[in-house]
Amino acid sequence: MNSYKIRCYLFLTFAFMSLLRKIKTYLGLYPLFEEKNKDDNFYEFILDKNKVKNEVCSYGFNFISCYPFDAVKGIKDEIIF
């Protein structure tokens, strides 16, 4: 009898807290989000990549790799020239 393994791959992208964003948060440079005061400019929630990794692994996935992309956009969004 043959035994087959089925491989499933999950490709997941999301915004996460870069070092620059963590520093700006620590320094209190972001306004606090309040549901009652939100406006149309709200863009996204930022996730903790380690928490997401742990959650995905808890469903039986093996973590293969993680890499940030589009860092230039992130820097442009965070630094005013």
Biopython code that builds the backbone (N, CA, C, O; Angstrom):
import numpy as np
from Bio.PDB.StructureBuilder import StructureBuilder

atoms = [
    (1, "MET", "N", (0.854, -1.173, 0.000)),
    (1, "MET", "CA", (0.000, 0.000, 0.000)),
    (1, "MET", "C", (0.907, 1.247, 0.000)),
    (1, "MET", "O", (1.841, 1.347, 0.796)),
    (2, "ASN", "N", (0.619, 2.168, -0.887)),
    (2, "ASN", "CA", (1.386, 3.409, -0.958)),
    (2, "ASN", "C", (0.875, 4.425, 0.057)),
    (2, "ASN", "O", (-0.327, 4.552, 0.291)),
    (3, "SER", "N", (1.803, 5.126, 0.638)),
    (3, "SER", "CA", (1.447, 6.185, 1.571)),
    (3, "SER", "C", (1.854, 7.516, 0.954)),
    (3, "SER", "O", (3.025, 7.727, 0.637)),
    (4, "TYR", "N", (0.895, 8.405, 0.787)),
    (4, "TYR", "CA", (1.164, 9.700, 0.172)),
    (4, "TYR", "C", (1.022, 10.805, 1.211)),
    (4, "TYR", "O", (0.136, 10.773, 2.065)),
    (5, "LYS", "N", (1.901, 11.763, 1.116)),
    (5, "LYS", "CA", (1.794, 12.951, 1.944)),
    (5, "LYS", "C", (1.248, 14.079, 1.082)),
    (5, "LYS", "O", (1.720, 14.314, -0.031)),
    (6, "ILE", "N", (0.281, 14.751, 1.596)),
    (6, "ILE", "CA", (-0.259, 15.909, 0.906)),
    (6, "ILE", "C", (0.398, 17.146, 1.505)),
    (6, "ILE", "O", (0.385, 17.334, 2.722)),
    (7, "ARG", "N", (0.966, 17.980, 0.658)),
    (7, "ARG", "CA", (1.600, 19.205, 1.131)),
    (7, "ARG", "C", (0.708, 20.390, 0.801)),
    (7, "ARG", "O", (0.252, 20.567, -0.329)),
    (8, "CYS", "N", (0.483, 21.172, 1.802)),
    (8, "CYS", "CA", (-0.271, 22.409, 1.633)),
    (8, "CYS", "C", (0.650, 23.564, 1.999)),
    (8, "CYS", "O", (1.364, 23.515, 3.000)),
    (9, "TYR", "N", (0.623, 24.589, 1.183)),
    (9, "TYR", "CA", (1.440, 25.771, 1.454)),
    (9, "TYR", "C", (0.527, 26.965, 1.676)),
    (9, "TYR", "O", (-0.472, 27.147, 0.980)),
    (10, "LEU", "N", (0.885, 27.754, 2.638)),
    (10, "LEU", "CA", (0.143, 28.967, 2.943)),
    (10, "LEU", "C", (1.082, 30.151, 2.726)),
    (10, "LEU", "O", (2.129, 30.253, 3.366)),
    (11, "PHE", "N", (0.703, 31.027, 1.833)),
    (11, "PHE", "CA", (1.451, 32.255, 1.601)),
    (11, "PHE", "C", (0.625, 33.378, 2.213)),
    (11, "PHE", "O", (-0.507, 33.627, 1.798)),
    (12, "LEU", "N", (1.190, 34.039, 3.185)),
    (12, "LEU", "CA", (0.449, 35.021, 3.954)),
    (12, "LEU", "C", (1.207, 36.336, 3.964)),
    (12, "LEU", "O", (2.407, 36.365, 4.237)),
    (13, "THR", "N", (0.513, 37.416, 3.668)),
    (13, "THR", "CA", (1.134, 38.739, 3.741)),
    (13, "THR", "C", (0.310, 39.620, 4.663)),
    (13, "THR", "O", (-0.919, 39.551, 4.684)),
    (14, "PHE", "N", (1.011, 40.444, 5.420)),
    (14, "PHE", "CA", (0.331, 41.382, 6.314)),
    (14, "PHE", "C", (1.328, 42.437, 6.755)),
    (14, "PHE", "O", (2.540, 42.230, 6.692)),
    (15, "ALA", "N", (0.813, 43.553, 7.197)),
    (15, "ALA", "CA", (1.668, 44.608, 7.739)),
    (15, "ALA", "C", (2.085, 44.212, 9.143)),
    (15, "ALA", "O", (1.275, 43.707, 9.919)),
    (16, "PHE", "N", (3.363, 44.443, 9.472)),
    (16, "PHE", "CA", (3.829, 44.122, 10.818)),
    (16, "PHE", "C", (4.635, 45.294, 11.361)),
    (16, "PHE", "O", (4.975, 46.227, 10.634)),
    (17, "MET", "N", (4.926, 45.225, 12.626)),
    (17, "MET", "CA", (5.638, 46.302, 13.304)),
    (17, "MET", "C", (7.132, 46.235, 12.992)),
    (17, "MET", "O", (7.855, 45.404, 13.542)),
    (18, "SER", "N", (7.578, 47.113, 12.112)),
    (18, "SER", "CA", (9.009, 47.209, 11.831)),
    (18, "SER", "C", (9.690, 47.881, 13.023)),
    (18, "SER", "O", (9.021, 48.416, 13.907)),
    (19, "LEU", "N", (11.004, 47.850, 13.040)),
    (19, "LEU", "CA", (11.744, 48.494, 14.120)),
    (19, "LEU", "C", (11.421, 49.990, 14.176)),
    (19, "LEU", "O", (11.251, 50.546, 15.261)),
    (20, "LEU", "N", (11.339, 50.634, 13.029)),
    (20, "LEU", "CA", (11.006, 52.058, 12.997)),
    (20, "LEU", "C", (9.629, 52.322, 13.596)),
    (20, "LEU", "O", (9.457, 53.263, 14.370)),
    (21, "ARG", "N", (8.653, 51.499, 13.243)),
    (21, "ARG", "CA", (7.306, 51.667, 13.794)),
    (21, "ARG", "C", (7.288, 51.403, 15.307)),
    (21, "ARG", "O", (6.576, 52.083, 16.046)),
    (22, "LYS", "N", (8.066, 50.424, 15.763)),
    (22, "LYS", "CA", (8.128, 50.146, 17.201)),
    (22, "LYS", "C", (8.703, 51.344, 17.961)),
    (22, "LYS", "O", (8.209, 51.705, 19.029)),
    (23, "ILE", "N", (9.738, 51.947, 17.409)),
    (23, "ILE", "CA", (10.338, 53.122, 18.053)),
    (23, "ILE", "C", (9.347, 54.273, 18.096)),
    (23, "ILE", "O", (9.203, 54.931, 19.127)),
    (24, "LYS", "N", (8.659, 54.524, 16.977)),
    (24, "LYS", "CA", (7.689, 55.619, 16.932)),
    (24, "LYS", "C", (6.529, 55.362, 17.900)),
    (24, "LYS", "O", (6.009, 56.299, 18.505)),
    (25, "THR", "N", (6.125, 54.104, 18.046)),
    (25, "THR", "CA", (5.061, 53.762, 18.989)),
    (25, "THR", "C", (5.534, 54.005, 20.416)),
    (25, "THR", "O", (4.807, 54.588, 21.221)),
    (26, "TYR", "N", (6.741, 53.566, 20.732)),
    (26, "TYR", "CA", (7.314, 53.753, 22.063)),
    (26, "TYR", "C", (7.395, 55.236, 22.426)),
    (26, "TYR", "O", (7.160, 55.618, 23.573)),
    (27, "LEU", "N", (7.726, 56.055, 21.449)),
    (27, "LEU", "CA", (7.841, 57.494, 21.680)),
    (27, "LEU", "C", (6.495, 58.220, 21.665)),
    (27, "LEU", "O", (6.433, 59.431, 21.881)),
    (28, "GLY", "N", (5.416, 57.471, 21.408)),
    (28, "GLY", "CA", (4.077, 58.063, 21.408)),
    (28, "GLY", "C", (3.811, 58.957, 20.207)),
    (28, "GLY", "O", (3.070, 59.935, 20.314)),
    (29, "LEU", "N", (4.407, 58.632, 19.067)),
    (29, "LEU", "CA", (4.266, 59.470, 17.877)),
    (29, "LEU", "C", (3.055, 59.113, 17.011)),
    (29, "LEU", "O", (2.820, 59.763, 15.993)),
    (30, "TYR", "N", (2.295, 58.107, 17.392)),
    (30, "TYR", "CA", (1.065, 57.756, 16.676)),
    (30, "TYR", "C", (-0.134, 58.161, 17.518)),
    (30, "TYR", "O", (-0.099, 58.030, 18.741)),
    (31, "PRO", "N", (-1.193, 58.649, 16.887)),
    (31, "PRO", "CA", (-2.411, 58.921, 17.656)),
    (31, "PRO", "C", (-3.043, 57.604, 18.103)),
    (31, "PRO", "O", (-2.937, 56.594, 17.407)),
    (32, "LEU", "N", (-3.692, 57.617, 19.249)),
    (32, "LEU", "CA", (-4.374, 56.422, 19.729)),
    (32, "LEU", "C", (-5.616, 56.178, 18.894)),
    (32, "LEU", "O", (-6.335, 57.115, 18.545)),
    (33, "PHE", "N", (-5.864, 54.917, 18.576)),
    (33, "PHE", "CA", (-7.057, 54.553, 17.810)),
    (33, "PHE", "C", (-8.227, 54.420, 18.764)),
    (33, "PHE", "O", (-8.169, 53.654, 19.726)),
    (34, "GLU", "N", (-9.275, 55.156, 18.501)),
    (34, "GLU", "CA", (-10.505, 55.043, 19.278)),
    (34, "GLU", "C", (-11.638, 54.816, 18.301)),
    (34, "GLU", "O", (-11.846, 55.606, 17.380)),
    (35, "GLU", "N", (-12.364, 53.739, 18.503)),
    (35, "GLU", "CA", (-13.442, 53.356, 17.593)),
    (35, "GLU", "C", (-14.416, 54.503, 17.362)),
    (35, "GLU", "O", (-14.859, 54.723, 16.235)),
    (36, "LYS", "N", (-14.752, 55.232, 18.416)),
    (36, "LYS", "CA", (-15.748, 56.297, 18.282)),
    (36, "LYS", "C", (-15.232, 57.488, 17.476)),
    (36, "LYS", "O", (-16.026, 58.276, 16.962)),
    (37, "ASN", "N", (-13.902, 57.626, 17.359)),
    (37, "ASN", "CA", (-13.326, 58.765, 16.642)),
    (37, "ASN", "C", (-12.693, 58.388, 15.308)),
    (37, "ASN", "O", (-12.016, 59.214, 14.696)),
    (38, "LYS", "N", (-12.899, 57.155, 14.846)),
    (38, "LYS", "CA", (-12.234, 56.769, 13.600)),
    (38, "LYS", "C", (-12.809, 57.566, 12.431)),
    (38, "LYS", "O", (-13.970, 57.975, 12.442)),
    (39, "ASP", "N", (-11.974, 57.770, 11.440)),
    (39, "ASP", "CA", (-12.422, 58.493, 10.256)),
    (39, "ASP", "C", (-12.131, 57.654, 9.017)),
    (39, "ASP", "O", (-11.721, 56.498, 9.125)),
    (40, "ASP", "N", (-12.341, 58.226, 7.867)),
    (40, "ASP", "CA", (-12.162, 57.486, 6.622)),
    (40, "ASP", "C", (-10.700, 57.250, 6.270)),
    (40, "ASP", "O", (-10.415, 56.555, 5.295)),
    (41, "ASN", "N", (-9.771, 57.806, 7.031)),
    (41, "ASN", "CA", (-8.362, 57.639, 6.727)),
    (41, "ASN", "C", (-7.751, 56.399, 7.359)),
    (41, "ASN", "O", (-6.571, 56.122, 7.143)),
    (42, "PHE", "N", (-8.529, 55.641, 8.137)),
    (42, "PHE", "CA", (-7.985, 54.436, 8.760)),
    (42, "PHE", "C", (-7.557, 53.460, 7.667)),
    (42, "PHE", "O", (-8.327, 53.177, 6.749)),
    (43, "TYR", "N", (-6.336, 52.949, 7.760)),
    (43, "TYR", "CA", (-5.781, 52.122, 6.687)),
    (43, "TYR", "C", (-5.732, 50.635, 7.036)),
    (43, "TYR", "O", (-6.261, 49.806, 6.296)),
    (44, "GLU", "N", (-5.104, 50.297, 8.152)),
    (44, "GLU", "CA", (-4.946, 48.881, 8.468)),
    (44, "GLU", "C", (-4.540, 48.682, 9.923)),
    (44, "GLU", "O", (-4.065, 49.601, 10.590)),
    (45, "PHE", "N", (-4.739, 47.476, 10.385)),
    (45, "PHE", "CA", (-4.185, 47.061, 11.668)),
    (45, "PHE", "C", (-2.802, 46.488, 11.402)),
    (45, "PHE", "O", (-2.575, 45.888, 10.352)),
    (46, "ILE", "N", (-1.895, 46.661, 12.319)),
    (46, "ILE", "CA", (-0.548, 46.113, 12.195)),
    (46, "ILE", "C", (-0.436, 44.942, 13.164)),
    (46, "ILE", "O", (-0.773, 45.071, 14.341)),
    (47, "LEU", "N", (0.035, 43.809, 12.671)),
    (47, "LEU", "CA", (0.103, 42.593, 13.464)),
    (47, "LEU", "C", (1.513, 42.325, 13.954)),
    (47, "LEU", "O", (2.484, 42.830, 13.392)),
    (48, "ASP", "N", (1.617, 41.528, 15.004)),
    (48, "ASP", "CA", (2.904, 41.070, 15.516)),
    (48, "ASP", "C", (3.257, 39.790, 14.768)),
    (48, "ASP", "O", (2.537, 38.796, 14.857)),
    (49, "LYS", "N", (4.380, 39.813, 14.022)),
    (49, "LYS", "CA", (4.702, 38.669, 13.167)),
    (49, "LYS", "C", (4.944, 37.393, 13.960)),
    (49, "LYS", "O", (4.640, 36.307, 13.467)),
    (50, "ASN", "N", (5.484, 37.488, 15.177)),
    (50, "ASN", "CA", (5.700, 36.280, 15.978)),
    (50, "ASN", "C", (4.383, 35.675, 16.445)),
    (50, "ASN", "O", (4.246, 34.453, 16.498)),
    (51, "LYS", "N", (3.422, 36.512, 16.782)),
    (51, "LYS", "CA", (2.104, 35.994, 17.177)),
    (51, "LYS", "C", (1.421, 35.317, 15.996)),
    (51, "LYS", "O", (0.808, 34.261, 16.153)),
    (52, "VAL", "N", (1.524, 35.920, 14.814)),
    (52, "VAL", "CA", (0.919, 35.313, 13.619)),
    (52, "VAL", "C", (1.601, 33.984, 13.321)),
    (52, "VAL", "O", (0.931, 32.995, 13.026)),
    (53, "LYS", "N", (2.919, 33.957, 13.396)),
    (53, "LYS", "CA", (3.676, 32.722, 13.149)),
    (53, "LYS", "C", (3.232, 31.627, 14.116)),
    (53, "LYS", "O", (2.972, 30.499, 13.698)),
    (54, "ASN", "N", (3.144, 31.955, 15.404)),
    (54, "ASN", "CA", (2.725, 30.962, 16.398)),
    (54, "ASN", "C", (1.302, 30.477, 16.152)),
    (54, "ASN", "O", (1.008, 29.290, 16.300)),
    (55, "GLU", "N", (0.430, 31.390, 15.780)),
    (55, "GLU", "CA", (-0.966, 31.009, 15.508)),
    (55, "GLU", "C", (-1.055, 30.067, 14.308)),
    (55, "GLU", "O", (-1.764, 29.062, 14.357)),
    (56, "VAL", "N", (-0.347, 30.385, 13.247)),
    (56, "VAL", "CA", (-0.358, 29.538, 12.052)),
    (56, "VAL", "C", (0.226, 28.159, 12.371)),
    (56, "VAL", "O", (-0.305, 27.140, 11.930)),
    (57, "CYS", "N", (1.314, 28.134, 13.135)),
    (57, "CYS", "CA", (1.924, 26.852, 13.514)),
    (57, "CYS", "C", (1.000, 26.026, 14.409)),
    (57, "CYS", "O", (1.054, 24.796, 14.390)),
    (58, "SER", "N", (0.153, 26.697, 15.192)),
    (58, "SER", "CA", (-0.774, 25.973, 16.064)),
    (58, "SER", "C", (-1.819, 25.194, 15.268)),
    (58, "SER", "O", (-2.463, 24.293, 15.803)),
    (59, "TYR", "N", (-1.989, 25.541, 13.986)),
    (59, "TYR", "CA", (-2.917, 24.817, 13.118)),
    (59, "TYR", "C", (-2.223, 23.719, 12.323)),
    (59, "TYR", "O", (-2.810, 23.145, 11.406)),
    (60, "GLY", "N", (-0.969, 23.425, 12.677)),
    (60, "GLY", "CA", (-0.273, 22.305, 12.061)),
    (60, "GLY", "C", (0.638, 22.665, 10.903)),
    (60, "GLY", "O", (1.236, 21.773, 10.301)),
    (61, "PHE", "N", (0.764, 23.926, 10.576)),
    (61, "PHE", "CA", (1.669, 24.324, 9.503)),
    (61, "PHE", "C", (3.096, 24.373, 10.039)),
    (61, "PHE", "O", (3.315, 24.715, 11.202)),
    (62, "ASN", "N", (4.054, 24.036, 9.204)),
    (62, "ASN", "CA", (5.470, 24.192, 9.532)),
    (62, "ASN", "C", (5.937, 25.505, 8.933)),
    (62, "ASN", "O", (5.686, 25.788, 7.762)),
    (63, "PHE", "N", (6.603, 26.290, 9.726)),
    (63, "PHE", "CA", (7.076, 27.588, 9.279)),
    (63, "PHE", "C", (8.335, 27.390, 8.436)),
    (63, "PHE", "O", (9.288, 26.753, 8.886)),
    (64, "ILE", "N", (8.345, 27.929, 7.219)),
    (64, "ILE", "CA", (9.485, 27.776, 6.324)),
    (64, "ILE", "C", (10.320, 29.055, 6.283)),
    (64, "ILE", "O", (11.528, 29.015, 6.515)),
    (65, "SER", "N", (9.696, 30.162, 5.995)),
    (65, "SER", "CA", (10.467, 31.405, 5.929)),
    (65, "SER", "C", (9.568, 32.623, 6.095)),
    (65, "SER", "O", (8.349, 32.567, 5.936)),
    (66, "CYS", "N", (10.225, 33.712, 6.418)),
    (66, "CYS", "CA", (9.548, 34.985, 6.574)),
    (66, "CYS", "C", (10.507, 36.065, 6.096)),
    (66, "CYS", "O", (11.673, 36.090, 6.491)),
    (67, "TYR", "N", (10.019, 36.944, 5.258)),
    (67, "TYR", "CA", (10.876, 38.050, 4.861)),
    (67, "TYR", "C", (10.030, 39.282, 4.575)),
    (67, "TYR", "O", (8.942, 39.186, 4.008)),
    (68, "PRO", "N", (10.538, 40.428, 4.970)),
    (68, "PRO", "CA", (9.815, 41.670, 4.701)),
    (68, "PRO", "C", (10.002, 42.084, 3.248)),
    (68, "PRO", "O", (11.035, 41.802, 2.641)),
    (69, "PHE", "N", (9.019, 42.741, 2.709)),
    (69, "PHE", "CA", (9.169, 43.293, 1.368)),
    (69, "PHE", "C", (8.531, 44.672, 1.324)),
    (69, "PHE", "O", (7.731, 45.036, 2.186)),
    (70, "ASP", "N", (8.896, 45.418, 0.317)),
    (70, "ASP", "CA", (8.426, 46.781, 0.107)),
    (70, "ASP", "C", (8.817, 47.696, 1.261)),
    (70, "ASP", "O", (8.030, 48.533, 1.702)),
    (71, "ALA", "N", (10.047, 47.523, 1.741)),
    (71, "ALA", "CA", (10.538, 48.347, 2.847)),
    (71, "ALA", "C", (10.609, 49.819, 2.464)),
    (71, "ALA", "O", (10.443, 50.687, 3.321)),
    (72, "VAL", "N", (10.854, 50.110, 1.197)),
    (72, "VAL", "CA", (10.946, 51.501, 0.754)),
    (72, "VAL", "C", (9.617, 52.220, 0.990)),
    (72, "VAL", "O", (9.604, 53.361, 1.450)),
    (73, "LYS", "N", (8.508, 51.562, 0.680)),
    (73, "LYS", "CA", (7.197, 52.169, 0.916)),
    (73, "LYS", "C", (6.994, 52.411, 2.401)),
    (73, "LYS", "O", (6.485, 53.459, 2.800)),
    (74, "GLY", "N", (7.390, 51.441, 3.225)),
    (74, "GLY", "CA", (7.250, 51.601, 4.666)),
    (74, "GLY", "C", (8.030, 52.788, 5.193)),
    (74, "GLY", "O", (7.546, 53.525, 6.052)),
    (75, "ILE", "N", (9.220, 52.970, 4.687)),
    (75, "ILE", "CA", (10.037, 54.114, 5.115)),
    (75, "ILE", "C", (9.408, 55.417, 4.636)),
    (75, "ILE", "O", (9.346, 56.389, 5.389)),
    (76, "LYS", "N", (8.942, 55.444, 3.395)),
    (76, "LYS", "CA", (8.286, 56.648, 2.869)),
    (76, "LYS", "C", (7.053, 57.004, 3.689)),
    (76, "LYS", "O", (6.780, 58.179, 3.932)),
    (77, "ASP", "N", (6.309, 55.990, 4.113)),
    (77, "ASP", "CA", (5.092, 56.241, 4.898)),
    (77, "ASP", "C", (5.412, 56.774, 6.291)),
    (77, "ASP", "O", (4.607, 57.506, 6.867)),
    (78, "GLU", "N", (6.553, 56.425, 6.831)),
    (78, "GLU", "CA", (6.873, 56.748, 8.214)),
    (78, "GLU", "C", (7.730, 57.995, 8.403)),
    (78, "GLU", "O", (7.697, 58.610, 9.469)),
    (79, "ILE", "N", (8.489, 58.371, 7.394)),
    (79, "ILE", "CA", (9.386, 59.522, 7.526)),
    (79, "ILE", "C", (8.915, 60.650, 6.607)),
    (79, "ILE", "O", (8.714, 60.446, 5.409)),
    (80, "ILE", "N", (8.746, 61.814, 7.171)),
    (80, "ILE", "CA", (8.328, 62.965, 6.383)),
    (80, "ILE", "C", (9.568, 63.672, 5.866)),
    (80, "ILE", "O", (10.439, 64.060, 6.645)),
    (81, "PHE", "N", (9.649, 63.838, 4.553)),
    (81, "PHE", "CA", (10.794, 64.515, 3.938)),
    (81, "PHE", "C", (10.484, 65.960, 3.688)),
    (81, "PHE", "O", (11.329, 66.693, 3.175)),
]
sb = StructureBuilder()
sb.init_structure("model")
sb.init_model(0)
sb.init_chain("A")
sb.init_seg("    ")
for serial, (resi, resn, name, xyz) in enumerate(atoms, 1):
    if name == "N":
        sb.init_residue(resn, " ", resi, " ")
    sb.init_atom(name, np.array(xyz, "f"), 0.0, 1.0, " ", f" {name:<3s}", serial, name[0])
structure = sb.get_structure()
